[in-house]
Amino acid sequence: MRYVDMGRGFAFACLATGMVLFARPAVADEMAAGFAQASPNAHWGGFYVGGELGWSSAEFDWDYKNANYFNTLGPAVLGSDFDQDADGVIGGGLAGYSYQSGPWVFGIEGSLATADLKDEGPSPFFPAIDTYTSEVDWLATVTGRVGYAWDRWLVFGKAGYAGADVELTLNDATSQVRANTDTWANGWTVGAGADYMVGDGIAVGLAYDFIDLSIDNETVSCPACGTGVGFGTPTVDGRIQVQSVMARLVFYLGP
C-alpha cells in the first residue's frame, strides 16, 4: 500500500503538468527554446498552474478525552496522551493568480496534494495487544502570497488556510475490537519558496510548507467497545503538524 500511495503522489503531479501541456499546445516548443528566450527581467503577473513533488513528515499528538476501552484496566485509567510520527512522499497540483507592481508580487494560491504519511505502532497502554495507526493522505491549502522579483528569480512567502484528511485506527488484536475515525481536520499553514524562470513563462522552484491542524472532541467509532467500567467508545483531541519540501514546475500563463 505504501508504494501505491507514493505512485499516486507522483501520478497526481504528472497529471497537473499534463493538463497544462494540453491547455498550451506550444508549451513543449517553449521549453525547448526557453533557456535562450527567458527575459533577464521575468514577469510574474497573471494566472499560473503547476505541479509539486517532494518529501514530507508528520507529527500526530493525540489526547483521550475520556476513560475508554483502549486506555483503562478495570476502573484504572492508564493514561491519555499518545504520539505517532510518519514521513513519506508528497505530490500534487497548484494554481494561482499574481499581480506584480515593480519588483513586488502579490497573489493567491491553492494546492491539493496526496501524501504517504502513515504510522502504525503499539499502544503505550497495552503494547502487547493493541496497535494504533495514524494517517494523512490528502492535504489542501489556500494561501495569500507575497514575493520579491529580480532578474529571473522570485522569492516568496505565503500563509493561509490548510486542511487534511486524517484517519486514526485503534485495534485490539486479541479481542478483535476495532475503533476508527476518518475526518477532515482544519488549520493553518505558512511557507516560503523560490521560483526561477527558465523560459518564457516556465519556472522551476523549491518550496517549504508548515501545516498545523487540530481535531476537537472526535468520537472514534467503535461498535464493540461496550459501556461501563473498563469499556467505552474513545473520544480524542488531535494536533497534527506536517512539514514538506517540494520541487515545483510552474507555468505562468499571463493575464
Secondary structure, 3 states (H helix, E strand, C coil): CHHHHHHHHHHHHHHHHHHHHHHCCCHHHHHHHHHHHCCCCCCCCEEEEEEEEEEEEEEEEEEECCCCCCCEECCEECCCEEEEEEEEEEEEEEEEEEEEECCEEEEEEEEEEEEEEEEEEECCCCCCCEEEEEEEEEEEEEEEEEEEEECCEEEEEEEEEEEEEEEEEEEECCCCEEEEEEEEEEEEEEEEEEEEEEECCEEEEEEEEEEEEEEEEEECECCCCCCCCCCCCCEEEEEEEEEEEEEEEEEEEEC
